[in-house]
Amino acid sequence: MKKDYSLAQNLLKEAISRSEAAEVVFSSGQTRGVSFEHSKLKIVGAKYSVQVGLRLIKNGRIGVAATNNLDRTGDLVSKALAVSEFGPAALFEFPALTKYQEVKVFDPAVEKISEEKFVNLGQRIVDDFYKFNPNALVYVSFGWGEGRSALLNSSGLEVEDMASNLDFSVWGELVEEGDILWVGEGKTSCREDIDYDFCLERVKRKFLQAKERVEIKTGYYPVVFTPRTFGDILSYIFTALNGKMVVKGSSRLQNKLNQEVFDKRLTIVDDGLLNWKTGSGKIDDEGVAVKKLILIEKGIVRNFYYDLQSAAQAGVKSTGHGVRGSAAALGSPGLHNVLISGGKQTYASILGDINEGILVEDFLGAGLNNPFNGDFSMNLSLGYKIEKGKVVGRVKDTMIAGNAFELLAHGIRAISKEREWVGGSFLSPYVVLEPVSVVSK
């Protein structure tokens, strides 16, 4: 890393000499994987990756260039300068050195995990599921590794960091009578604290609940969203809170700051300072210190989230939400770890209060949606019918539709006490929305 860091420093020096301001990002890491497909061991392997990215400002415009070949960094400055001729106007300055809070996102124990361990664990899961349902095929995936990164800029900022990651998923597939049942569960963390058996047992439970196929008439019903599928509904709110959308005039919430827009039971916080969460870090991808940010407080819109460019356009400071999906990206606002407040009822009591409705586990594709006004229309990949407080079977060829903003303002029927992490960076309860349009063939 020391040699690579020197390379980044030299690249920054050259960029500064040929532009008004510059920033260099360097990242390297190794990931290993073990996967089973169709109940058989498929992949055991490792991959090393490296990226060097340069973002500079020349004549007031932004230029970017990147490479994954350390022997080809010599022409990055020239490439970025060429791109800057057609790049957007830079309205910001790169941040200087600032105080930031250290966050635990690197566990050295992760890189010591052997492939043999996950080969054996994966085989145990496959064998266990075969005993549960010999007609089903099982897909198991483990991915783990560690990465190192550095960010340097012309304002004097130099920050290095390390992070580890562990990802696990298990899926079951059952094909019969022209029907495909696809059920899965997964977890992600910065350390090995995943309960593999919990995920396996949950997939089994979903299989059992889907054993009976039932019908539901087209109409309006209460719909139970799991933490995963509630995240799909909230995506419209996240888009509206995005500072880039606000300054473009495309946000439905742009004139709603400090106004009560949603149900008072809804509170949404973004916290990038949580230990061991995959969205955490001491700085964002632009070098701004990360902090906890309240987005929605008891239904009131409290804050939008900004990167450097959108914050400058809005006349405010970056909230530490600059995200660059790759070293070659310009950057845009993005969230870290989103936490949704829990409610007062248990999940069991919420189900028990529903006379007739559906439980949505997964959606099929993106559906027909309007990310700006909140209208959604999505087909269910996996959904269950609820009758008299109990899940009675799986519904097929079913679609739900509604408006996310209206439902979150006036249609929250219940929120569970229990909350679950989804994807390592989203914590949500189960939520019942009503009335939701349900269309079934």
C-alpha positions as a Markdown table, in Angstrom:
| # | Residue | x | y | z |
|---|---|---|---|---|
| 1 | Met | 0.0 | 0.0 | 0.0 |
| 2 | Lys | 2.9 | 2.3 | 0.7 |
| 3 | Lys | 4.1 | 2.1 | -2.9 |
| 4 | Asp | 0.6 | 2.6 | -4.2 |
| 5 | Tyr | 0.1 | 5.6 | -1.9 |
| 6 | Ser | 3.3 | 7.2 | -3.4 |
| 7 | Leu | 1.8 | 6.7 | -6.8 |
| 8 | Ala | -1.3 | 8.5 | -5.8 |
| 9 | Gln | 0.7 | 11.4 | -4.3 |
| 10 | Asn | 2.7 | 11.8 | -7.5 |
| 11 | Leu | -0.4 | 11.7 | -9.6 |
| 12 | Leu | -1.9 | 14.4 | -7.5 |
| 13 | Lys | 1.2 | 16.6 | -7.8 |
| 14 | Glu | 1.1 | 16.4 | -11.5 |
| 15 | Ala | -2.7 | 17.1 | -11.6 |
| 16 | Ile | -2.3 | 20.2 | -9.4 |
| 17 | Ser | 0.5 | 21.5 | -11.6 |
| 18 | Arg | -1.9 | 21.4 | -14.7 |
| 19 | Ser | -5.2 | 22.3 | -13.2 |
| 20 | Glu | -6.9 | 24.6 | -10.6 |
| 21 | Ala | -7.8 | 21.7 | -8.2 |
| 22 | Ala | -7.6 | 18.0 | -8.1 |
| 23 | Glu | -8.5 | 14.8 | -6.2 |
| 24 | Val | -7.1 | 11.3 | -6.4 |
| 25 | Val | -8.8 | 8.2 | -5.1 |
| 26 | Phe | -7.1 | 4.8 | -4.8 |
| 27 | Ser | -8.7 | 1.6 | -3.9 |
| 28 | Ser | -7.5 | -2.0 | -3.8 |
| 29 | Gly | -9.0 | -5.2 | -2.5 |
| 30 | Gln | -9.3 | -8.9 | -2.6 |
| 31 | Thr | -12.6 | -10.8 | -2.7 |
| 32 | Arg | -13.1 | -14.5 | -2.4 |
| 33 | Gly | -16.1 | -16.5 | -3.2 |
| 34 | Val | -17.7 | -19.9 | -2.8 |
| 35 | Ser | -21.0 | -20.7 | -4.5 |
| 36 | Phe | -23.3 | -23.7 | -5.0 |
| 37 | Glu | -25.7 | -23.7 | -8.0 |
| 38 | His | -28.4 | -26.3 | -8.6 |
| 39 | Ser | -27.3 | -27.8 | -5.3 |
| 40 | Lys | -23.7 | -28.5 | -6.6 |
| 41 | Leu | -20.4 | -26.7 | -5.8 |
| 42 | Lys | -19.8 | -24.3 | -8.7 |
| 43 | Ile | -17.2 | -21.7 | -7.9 |
| 44 | Val | -14.3 | -21.4 | -5.5 |
| 45 | Gly | -12.0 | -18.6 | -6.2 |
| 46 | Ala | -10.5 | -15.2 | -5.5 |
| 47 | Lys | -10.1 | -11.9 | -7.3 |
| 48 | Tyr | -7.9 | -9.0 | -6.8 |
| 49 | Ser | -8.9 | -5.5 | -8.0 |
| 50 | Val | -7.4 | -2.1 | -8.0 |
| 51 | Gln | -8.7 | 1.3 | -9.2 |
| 52 | Val | -7.1 | 4.8 | -9.4 |
| 53 | Gly | -9.3 | 7.7 | -10.2 |
| 54 | Leu | -8.6 | 11.4 | -10.8 |
| 55 | Arg | -11.1 | 14.2 | -10.7 |
| 56 | Leu | -9.9 | 17.7 | -11.5 |
| 57 | Ile | -11.1 | 21.2 | -12.2 |
| 58 | Lys | -9.8 | 23.0 | -15.2 |
| 59 | Asn | -11.1 | 26.4 | -16.4 |
| 60 | Gly | -13.9 | 25.9 | -13.9 |
| 61 | Arg | -15.1 | 22.5 | -15.4 |
| 62 | Ile | -14.9 | 19.0 | -14.0 |
| 63 | Gly | -12.9 | 16.2 | -15.7 |
| 64 | Val | -12.5 | 12.6 | -14.6 |
| 65 | Ala | -10.4 | 9.7 | -15.6 |
| 66 | Ala | -9.6 | 6.3 | -14.1 |
| 67 | Thr | -7.8 | 3.1 | -14.7 |
| 68 | Asn | -7.5 | -0.4 | -13.1 |
| 69 | Asn | -4.0 | -0.8 | -14.4 |
| 70 | Leu | -1.3 | 0.7 | -12.2 |
| 71 | Asp | 1.1 | 0.8 | -15.2 |
| 72 | Arg | -1.2 | 3.1 | -17.1 |
| 73 | Thr | -1.6 | 6.0 | -14.7 |
| 74 | Gly | 0.8 | 8.3 | -16.6 |
| 75 | Asp | -1.8 | 9.6 | -19.0 |
| 76 | Leu | -4.7 | 10.0 | -16.5 |
| 77 | Val | -4.1 | 13.8 | -16.1 |
| 78 | Ser | -4.2 | 14.3 | -19.9 |
| 79 | Lys | -7.4 | 12.2 | -20.2 |
| 80 | Ala | -9.1 | 14.1 | -17.3 |
| 81 | Leu | -8.1 | 17.5 | -18.9 |
| 82 | Ala | -9.6 | 16.4 | -22.2 |
| 83 | Val | -12.9 | 15.3 | -20.5 |
| 84 | Ser | -13.0 | 18.6 | -18.6 |
| 85 | Glu | -13.4 | 20.6 | -21.8 |
| 86 | Phe | -16.9 | 19.1 | -22.0 |
| 87 | Gly | -17.5 | 18.5 | -18.3 |
| 88 | Pro | -20.0 | 20.3 | -16.0 |
| 89 | Ala | -19.2 | 23.5 | -14.3 |
| 90 | Ala | -17.6 | 22.9 | -10.9 |
| 91 | Leu | -19.5 | 24.9 | -8.3 |
| 92 | Phe | -17.6 | 23.5 | -5.3 |
| 93 | Glu | -14.1 | 23.3 | -3.8 |
| 94 | Phe | -12.5 | 20.1 | -2.6 |
| 95 | Pro | -12.8 | 19.8 | 1.2 |
| 96 | Ala | -9.7 | 20.5 | 3.5 |
| 97 | Leu | -8.6 | 18.3 | 6.3 |
| 98 | Thr | -11.3 | 18.1 | 9.0 |
| 99 | Lys | -12.2 | 16.2 | 12.1 |
| 100 | Tyr | -14.0 | 12.9 | 11.6 |
| 101 | Gln | -15.2 | 10.1 | 13.7 |
| 102 | Glu | -13.5 | 6.7 | 13.5 |
| 103 | Val | -15.9 | 3.9 | 12.6 |
| 104 | Lys | -15.3 | 0.1 | 12.9 |
| 105 | Val | -15.7 | -1.4 | 9.5 |
| 106 | Phe | -12.6 | -3.6 | 9.3 |
| 107 | Asp | -12.3 | -7.0 | 11.0 |
| 108 | Pro | -9.0 | -8.8 | 10.3 |
| 109 | Ala | -10.7 | -12.1 | 11.1 |
| 110 | Val | -12.7 | -11.9 | 7.9 |
| 111 | Glu | -9.6 | -12.2 | 5.7 |
| 112 | Lys | -8.6 | -15.3 | 7.7 |
| 113 | Ile | -11.7 | -17.2 | 6.8 |
| 114 | Ser | -10.8 | -20.2 | 4.8 |
| 115 | Glu | -12.5 | -21.3 | 1.6 |
| 116 | Glu | -12.8 | -24.8 | 3.1 |
| 117 | Lys | -15.0 | -23.5 | 5.9 |
| 118 | Phe | -17.6 | -22.1 | 3.5 |
| 119 | Val | -17.4 | -25.1 | 1.2 |
| 120 | Asn | -18.3 | -27.3 | 4.1 |
| 121 | Leu | -20.9 | -25.0 | 5.4 |
| 122 | Gly | -22.4 | -24.6 | 2.0 |
| 123 | Gln | -22.6 | -28.4 | 1.5 |
| 124 | Arg | -24.3 | -28.7 | 4.9 |
| 125 | Ile | -26.9 | -26.2 | 3.9 |
| 126 | Val | -27.5 | -28.0 | 0.6 |
| 127 | Asp | -27.8 | -31.4 | 2.4 |
| 128 | Asp | -30.2 | -29.9 | 5.0 |
| 129 | Phe | -32.4 | -28.4 | 2.3 |
| 130 | Tyr | -32.5 | -31.7 | 0.4 |
| 131 | Lys | -33.9 | -33.4 | 3.4 |
| 132 | Phe | -36.4 | -30.7 | 3.8 |
| 133 | Asn | -37.5 | -30.9 | 0.1 |
| 134 | Pro | -35.7 | -33.3 | -2.2 |
| 135 | Asn | -37.4 | -31.8 | -5.3 |
| 136 | Ala | -36.0 | -28.3 | -4.7 |
| 137 | Leu | -32.7 | -27.0 | -6.0 |
| 138 | Val | -30.5 | -24.8 | -3.8 |
| 139 | Tyr | -28.3 | -21.9 | -4.5 |
| 140 | Val | -25.8 | -20.8 | -1.8 |
| 141 | Ser | -23.3 | -18.0 | -2.1 |
| 142 | Phe | -20.5 | -16.7 | 0.2 |
| 143 | Gly | -18.5 | -13.7 | -0.7 |
| 144 | Trp | -15.9 | -12.1 | 1.6 |
| 145 | Gly | -12.8 | -9.9 | 1.5 |
| 146 | Glu | -11.1 | -6.7 | 2.5 |
| 147 | Gly | -10.3 | -3.5 | 0.8 |
| 148 | Arg | -8.0 | -0.5 | 1.3 |
| 149 | Ser | -8.6 | 3.0 | 0.1 |
| 150 | Ala | -7.0 | 6.4 | 0.0 |
| 151 | Leu | -8.3 | 9.9 | -0.9 |
| 152 | Leu | -6.0 | 12.9 | -1.5 |
| 153 | Asn | -6.9 | 16.3 | -2.8 |
| 154 | Ser | -5.3 | 19.7 | -3.5 |
| 155 | Ser | -6.8 | 21.2 | -0.4 |
| 156 | Gly | -4.5 | 19.1 | 1.8 |
| 157 | Leu | -6.8 | 16.2 | 2.6 |
| 158 | Glu | -5.2 | 12.8 | 2.9 |
| 159 | Val | -7.2 | 10.0 | 4.4 |
| 160 | Glu | -6.6 | 6.2 | 4.3 |
| 161 | Asp | -9.1 | 3.5 | 5.4 |
| 162 | Met | -9.7 | -0.2 | 5.5 |
| 163 | Ala | -12.9 | -2.2 | 5.3 |
| 164 | Ser | -14.0 | -5.8 | 5.3 |
| 165 | Asn | -17.1 | -7.4 | 3.9 |
| 166 | Leu | -19.0 | -10.6 | 4.2 |
| 167 | Asp | -22.0 | -11.5 | 2.1 |
| 168 | Phe | -24.2 | -14.6 | 2.3 |
| 169 | Ser | -27.3 | -15.7 | 0.5 |
| 170 | Val | -29.3 | -18.9 | 0.2 |
| 171 | Trp | -32.1 | -19.5 | -2.4 |
| 172 | Gly | -34.4 | -22.4 | -3.0 |
| 173 | Glu | -36.0 | -23.1 | -6.4 |
| 174 | Leu | -38.9 | -25.5 | -7.0 |
| 175 | Val | -40.2 | -26.1 | -10.5 |
| 176 | Glu | -43.5 | -28.1 | -10.8 |
| 177 | Glu | -46.6 | -28.0 | -13.0 |
| 178 | Gly | -45.3 | -25.1 | -15.1 |
| 179 | Asp | -44.8 | -23.0 | -11.9 |
| 180 | Ile | -41.5 | -21.7 | -10.5 |
| 181 | Leu | -41.1 | -20.9 | -6.8 |
| 182 | Trp | -38.0 | -18.9 | -6.1 |
| 183 | Val | -37.4 | -18.1 | -2.4 |
| 184 | Gly | -34.3 | -16.6 | -0.8 |
| 185 | Glu | -32.7 | -14.9 | 2.2 |
| 186 | Gly | -29.4 | -13.1 | 2.7 |
| 187 | Lys | -27.3 | -11.0 | 5.0 |
| 188 | Thr | -24.3 | -8.7 | 4.7 |
| 189 | Ser | -21.9 | -7.4 | 7.3 |
| 190 | Cys | -18.4 | -6.1 | 7.8 |
| 191 | Arg | -17.6 | -9.0 | 10.1 |
| 192 | Glu | -18.7 | -12.6 | 10.6 |
| 193 | Asp | -21.8 | -12.1 | 12.7 |
| 194 | Ile | -24.3 | -13.6 | 10.2 |
| 195 | Asp | -26.7 | -16.3 | 11.5 |
| 196 | Tyr | -26.5 | -18.7 | 8.6 |
| 197 | Asp | -29.0 | -21.1 | 10.1 |
| 198 | Phe | -31.5 | -18.3 | 10.7 |
| 199 | Cys | -31.5 | -17.5 | 7.0 |
| 200 | Leu | -31.9 | -21.2 | 6.0 |
| 201 | Glu | -34.8 | -21.7 | 8.4 |
| 202 | Arg | -36.5 | -18.6 | 7.1 |
| 203 | Val | -36.3 | -19.9 | 3.5 |
| 204 | Lys | -37.8 | -23.2 | 4.7 |
| 205 | Arg | -40.7 | -21.3 | 6.3 |
| 206 | Lys | -41.4 | -19.3 | 3.2 |
| 207 | Phe | -41.5 | -22.6 | 1.2 |
| 208 | Leu | -44.0 | -24.1 | 3.6 |
| 209 | Gln | -46.2 | -21.0 | 3.4 |
| 210 | Ala | -46.1 | -21.1 | -0.4 |
| 211 | Lys | -47.2 | -24.8 | -0.5 |
| 212 | Glu | -50.8 | -23.9 | -1.0 |
| 213 | Arg | -51.8 | -21.7 | -3.9 |
| 214 | Val | -54.7 | -19.5 | -3.3 |
| 215 | Glu | -56.6 | -16.8 | -5.1 |
| 216 | Ile | -57.5 | -13.3 | -4.1 |
| 217 | Lys | -60.1 | -11.1 | -5.8 |
| 218 | Thr | -59.1 | -7.8 | -7.4 |
| 219 | Gly | -59.8 | -5.0 | -5.0 |
| 220 | Tyr | -58.3 | -2.8 | -2.3 |
| 221 | Tyr | -56.7 | -4.5 | 0.7 |
| 222 | Pro | -54.3 | -3.9 | 3.6 |
| 223 | Val | -50.8 | -5.0 | 2.4 |
| 224 | Val | -48.0 | -6.1 | 4.7 |
| 225 | Phe | -44.6 | -5.1 | 3.4 |
| 226 | Thr | -41.5 | -6.9 | 4.8 |
| 227 | Pro | -38.4 | -4.8 | 5.6 |
| 228 | Arg | -37.1 | -5.7 | 2.2 |
| 229 | Thr | -40.2 | -4.7 | 0.2 |
| 230 | Phe | -40.9 | -1.7 | 2.3 |
| 231 | Gly | -37.5 | -0.4 | 1.1 |
| 232 | Asp | -38.9 | -0.5 | -2.4 |
| 233 | Ile | -41.7 | 1.7 | -1.4 |
| 234 | Leu | -39.4 | 4.1 | 0.4 |
| 235 | Ser | -37.2 | 4.4 | -2.6 |
| 236 | Tyr | -39.5 | 7.1 | -3.9 |
| 237 | Ile | -39.0 | 9.1 | -0.8 |
| 238 | Phe | -35.3 | 8.7 | -0.9 |
| 239 | Thr | -35.3 | 10.0 | -4.5 |
| 240 | Ala | -37.3 | 13.1 | -3.4 |
| 241 | Leu | -34.9 | 13.8 | -0.5 |
| 242 | Asn | -31.9 | 13.6 | -2.9 |
| 243 | Gly | -30.3 | 17.0 | -3.1 |
| 244 | Lys | -29.6 | 16.6 | -6.8 |
| 245 | Met | -33.3 | 16.1 | -7.4 |
| 246 | Val | -34.1 | 19.1 | -5.2 |
| 247 | Val | -31.9 | 21.6 | -7.1 |
| 248 | Lys | -33.2 | 20.3 | -10.4 |
| 249 | Gly | -36.7 | 21.0 | -9.3 |
| 250 | Ser | -37.7 | 17.4 | -9.8 |
| 251 | Ser | -38.4 | 16.6 | -6.1 |
| 252 | Arg | -41.9 | 16.4 | -4.8 |
| 253 | Leu | -40.6 | 17.5 | -1.4 |
| 254 | Gln | -38.5 | 20.4 | -2.6 |
| 255 | Asn | -40.7 | 23.0 | -0.9 |
| 256 | Lys | -41.7 | 20.9 | 2.1 |
| 257 | Leu | -38.7 | 21.3 | 4.4 |
| 258 | Asn | -39.8 | 21.4 | 8.1 |
| 259 | Gln | -43.4 | 20.6 | 7.1 |
| 260 | Glu | -45.4 | 17.6 | 8.2 |
| 261 | Val | -45.8 | 15.6 | 5.0 |
| 262 | Phe | -46.0 | 12.0 | 6.3 |
| 263 | Asp | -47.7 | 10.0 | 9.1 |
| 264 | Lys | -46.3 | 11.0 | 12.5 |
| 265 | Arg | -45.2 | 7.5 | 13.1 |
| 266 | Leu | -42.6 | 7.7 | 10.3 |
| 267 | Thr | -39.1 | 8.7 | 11.2 |
| 268 | Ile | -36.2 | 8.1 | 8.9 |
| 269 | Val | -32.5 | 8.6 | 9.8 |
| 270 | Asp | -29.4 | 8.1 | 7.8 |
| 271 | Asp | -26.4 | 7.1 | 10.0 |
| 272 | Gly | -23.1 | 6.4 | 8.4 |
| 273 | Leu | -21.3 | 6.1 | 11.7 |
| 274 | Leu | -22.6 | 2.7 | 12.8 |
| 275 | Asn | -20.0 | 0.1 | 13.5 |
| 276 | Trp | -19.8 | -3.0 | 11.3 |
| 277 | Lys | -22.4 | -1.7 | 8.8 |
| 278 | Thr | -21.6 | -1.8 | 5.1 |
| 279 | Gly | -22.7 | 1.8 | 4.5 |
| 280 | Ser | -20.5 | 3.2 | 7.2 |
| 281 | Gly | -17.3 | 5.2 | 7.0 |
| 282 | Lys | -15.5 | 8.2 | 8.5 |
| 283 | Ile | -15.7 | 10.2 | 5.3 |
| 284 | Asp | -17.8 | 10.0 | 2.2 |
| 285 | Asp | -16.4 | 9.4 | -1.3 |
| 286 | Glu | -15.5 | 13.1 | -1.6 |
| 287 | Gly | -13.7 | 13.5 | 1.7 |
| 288 | Val | -16.5 | 15.1 | 3.7 |
| 289 | Ala | -16.9 | 13.9 | 7.2 |
| 290 | Val | -19.8 | 11.6 | 7.6 |
| 291 | Lys | -22.5 | 12.3 | 10.3 |
| 292 | Lys | -25.9 | 11.2 | 11.4 |
| 293 | Leu | -28.7 | 13.0 | 9.5 |
| 294 | Ile | -32.4 | 13.0 | 10.3 |
| 295 | Leu | -34.3 | 13.0 | 7.1 |
| 296 | Ile | -37.9 | 12.5 | 8.3 |
| 297 | Glu | -38.8 | 13.2 | 12.0 |
| 298 | Lys | -42.3 | 12.1 | 13.1 |
| 299 | Gly | -43.6 | 12.8 | 9.6 |
| 300 | Ile | -41.8 | 16.1 | 9.2 |
| 301 | Val | -39.3 | 16.6 | 6.4 |
| 302 | Arg | -36.1 | 17.7 | 8.2 |
| 303 | Asn | -33.2 | 17.5 | 5.8 |
| 304 | Phe | -32.2 | 16.7 | 2.2 |
| 305 | Tyr | -28.9 | 14.9 | 1.6 |
| 306 | Tyr | -26.2 | 16.5 | -0.6 |
| 307 | Asp | -22.9 | 15.9 | -2.2 |
| 308 | Leu | -20.4 | 18.8 | -2.9 |
| 309 | Gln | -21.9 | 19.8 | -6.3 |
| 310 | Ser | -25.6 | 19.7 | -5.3 |
| 311 | Ala | -24.9 | 21.4 | -2.0 |
| 312 | Ala | -23.1 | 24.3 | -3.9 |
| 313 | Gln | -26.1 | 24.6 | -6.2 |
| 314 | Ala | -28.5 | 24.8 | -3.3 |
| 315 | Gly | -26.3 | 27.2 | -1.4 |
| 316 | Val | -25.7 | 24.9 | 1.6 |
| 317 | Lys | -22.9 | 22.7 | 2.8 |
| 318 | Ser | -22.5 | 19.0 | 1.8 |
| 319 | Thr | -24.1 | 16.7 | 4.3 |
| 320 | Gly | -21.4 | 14.1 | 3.7 |
| 321 | His | -23.4 | 12.0 | 1.2 |
| 322 | Gly | -21.1 | 12.2 | -1.8 |
| 323 | Val | -21.0 | 8.8 | -3.5 |
| 324 | Arg | -19.0 | 7.6 | -6.4 |
| 325 | Gly | -20.0 | 4.2 | -7.7 |
| 326 | Ser | -16.6 | 3.9 | -9.4 |
| 327 | Ala | -13.3 | 5.9 | -9.6 |
| 328 | Ala | -14.5 | 7.2 | -13.0 |
| 329 | Ala | -17.8 | 8.6 | -11.8 |
| 330 | Leu | -18.5 | 12.3 | -11.3 |
| 331 | Gly | -20.3 | 11.6 | -8.0 |
| 332 | Ser | -23.8 | 12.2 | -6.8 |
| 333 | Pro | -25.7 | 12.2 | -3.5 |
| 334 | Gly | -26.2 | 8.7 | -1.9 |
| 335 | Leu | -27.3 | 7.3 | 1.5 |
| 336 | His | -25.2 | 5.4 | 4.0 |
| 337 | Asn | -27.2 | 3.3 | 6.5 |
| 338 | Val | -30.9 | 4.1 | 6.5 |
| 339 | Leu | -32.9 | 3.4 | 9.7 |
| 340 | Ile | -36.7 | 3.4 | 9.9 |
| 341 | Ser | -38.3 | 3.8 | 13.3 |
| 342 | Gly | -40.2 | 0.8 | 14.8 |
| 343 | Gly | -43.8 | 0.9 | 16.0 |
| 344 | Lys | -45.7 | -0.4 | 19.0 |
| 345 | Gln | -47.2 | -3.7 | 17.8 |
| 346 | Thr | -45.6 | -7.0 | 17.4 |
| 347 | Tyr | -45.4 | -8.5 | 13.9 |
| 348 | Ala | -47.6 | -11.4 | 15.0 |
| 349 | Ser | -50.3 | -9.0 | 16.3 |
| 350 | Ile | -50.2 | -7.0 | 13.1 |
| 351 | Leu | -51.0 | -10.1 | 11.1 |
| 352 | Gly | -53.6 | -11.2 | 13.6 |
| 353 | Asp | -55.5 | -7.9 | 13.0 |
| 354 | Ile | -55.9 | -8.5 | 9.2 |
| 355 | Asn | -59.1 | -10.2 | 8.1 |
| 356 | Glu | -58.1 | -10.3 | 4.5 |
| 357 | Gly | -55.0 | -8.9 | 2.8 |
| 358 | Ile | -51.6 | -9.9 | 1.3 |
| 359 | Leu | -48.0 | -10.2 | 2.5 |
| 360 | Val | -45.4 | -9.0 | 0.0 |
| 361 | Glu | -42.1 | -10.8 | 0.1 |
| 362 | Asp | -40.6 | -10.0 | -3.3 |
| 363 | Phe | -41.3 | -8.0 | -6.4 |
| 364 | Leu | -40.8 | -9.2 | -10.0 |
| 365 | Gly | -38.5 | -6.7 | -11.7 |
| 366 | Ala | -38.8 | -3.0 | -11.5 |
| 367 | Gly | -42.5 | -2.7 | -12.5 |
| 368 | Leu | -44.1 | 0.4 | -14.0 |
| 369 | Asn | -43.1 | 3.2 | -11.7 |
| 370 | Asn | -42.8 | 7.0 | -11.7 |
| 371 | Pro | -39.9 | 7.8 | -9.4 |
| 372 | Phe | -40.8 | 11.5 | -9.2 |
| 373 | Asn | -44.5 | 11.5 | -8.3 |
| 374 | Gly | -44.5 | 8.2 | -6.4 |
| 375 | Asp | -46.9 | 6.1 | -8.5 |
| 376 | Phe | -46.0 | 2.4 | -8.5 |
| 377 | Ser | -47.4 | -0.7 | -10.1 |
| 378 | Met | -45.4 | -3.9 | -9.4 |
| 379 | Asn | -45.9 | -7.6 | -10.0 |
| 380 | Leu | -45.3 | -9.9 | -7.1 |
| 381 | Ser | -42.6 | -12.5 | -7.4 |
| 382 | Leu | -43.6 | -13.9 | -4.0 |
| 383 | Gly | -46.7 | -12.9 | -2.1 |
| 384 | Tyr | -49.0 | -14.6 | 0.4 |
| 385 | Lys | -52.7 | -14.2 | 1.1 |
| 386 | Ile | -53.7 | -13.4 | 4.7 |
| 387 | Glu | -57.1 | -14.6 | 6.0 |
| 388 | Lys | -58.4 | -14.1 | 9.5 |
| 389 | Gly | -54.9 | -13.2 | 10.8 |
| 390 | Lys | -53.1 | -16.1 | 9.2 |
| 391 | Val | -51.0 | -16.7 | 6.1 |
| 392 | Val | -53.0 | -19.3 | 4.1 |
| 393 | Gly | -51.0 | -19.7 | 0.9 |
| 394 | Arg | -49.2 | -18.1 | -2.0 |
| 395 | Val | -50.9 | -15.8 | -4.6 |
| 396 | Lys | -49.8 | -15.9 | -8.2 |
| 397 | Asp | -50.2 | -13.5 | -11.2 |
| 398 | Thr | -50.8 | -10.6 | -8.8 |
| 399 | Met | -49.9 | -7.0 | -9.0 |
| 400 | Ile | -50.2 | -4.1 | -6.5 |
| 401 | Ala | -50.4 | -0.4 | -7.3 |
| 402 | Gly | -50.6 | 2.9 | -5.4 |
| 403 | Asn | -48.8 | 6.1 | -4.6 |
| 404 | Ala | -46.0 | 6.0 | -2.1 |
| 405 | Phe | -46.4 | 9.5 | -0.9 |
| 406 | Glu | -50.1 | 9.2 | -0.4 |
| 407 | Leu | -49.8 | 5.9 | 1.4 |
| 408 | Leu | -47.0 | 7.0 | 3.7 |
| 409 | Ala | -49.0 | 10.2 | 4.5 |
| 410 | His | -52.5 | 8.7 | 5.1 |
| 411 | Gly | -52.3 | 4.9 | 4.6 |
| 412 | Ile | -50.0 | 3.6 | 7.4 |
| 413 | Arg | -52.2 | 1.1 | 9.3 |
| 414 | Ala | -49.5 | -0.5 | 11.5 |
| 415 | Ile | -45.7 | -0.6 | 12.1 |
| 416 | Ser | -44.1 | -3.5 | 13.8 |
| 417 | Lys | -41.8 | -3.3 | 16.9 |
| 418 | Glu | -39.4 | -5.7 | 15.2 |
| 419 | Arg | -36.9 | -4.4 | 12.8 |
| 420 | Glu | -34.5 | -6.2 | 10.5 |
| 421 | Trp | -31.4 | -5.4 | 8.6 |
| 422 | Val | -31.6 | -5.7 | 4.8 |
| 423 | Gly | -28.5 | -5.7 | 2.7 |
| 424 | Gly | -26.3 | -4.6 | 5.6 |
| 425 | Ser | -27.3 | -0.9 | 5.3 |
| 426 | Phe | -31.1 | -0.7 | 5.7 |
| 427 | Leu | -33.0 | -1.3 | 9.0 |
| 428 | Ser | -36.7 | -1.4 | 8.8 |
| 429 | Pro | -39.8 | -2.8 | 10.5 |
| 430 | Tyr | -42.7 | -4.6 | 8.8 |
| 431 | Val | -45.3 | -2.0 | 7.7 |
| 432 | Val | -49.0 | -2.4 | 6.7 |
| 433 | Leu | -50.3 | 0.1 | 4.1 |
| 434 | Glu | -54.0 | 0.5 | 3.3 |
| 435 | Pro | -55.7 | 0.8 | 0.9 |
| 436 | Val | -53.5 | -0.7 | -1.7 |
| 437 | Ser | -54.9 | -1.7 | -5.1 |
| 438 | Val | -54.5 | -5.5 | -5.7 |
| 439 | Val | -55.0 | -6.8 | -9.2 |
| 440 | Ser | -55.1 | -10.6 | -9.7 |
| 441 | Lys | -55.7 | -12.6 | -12.9 |
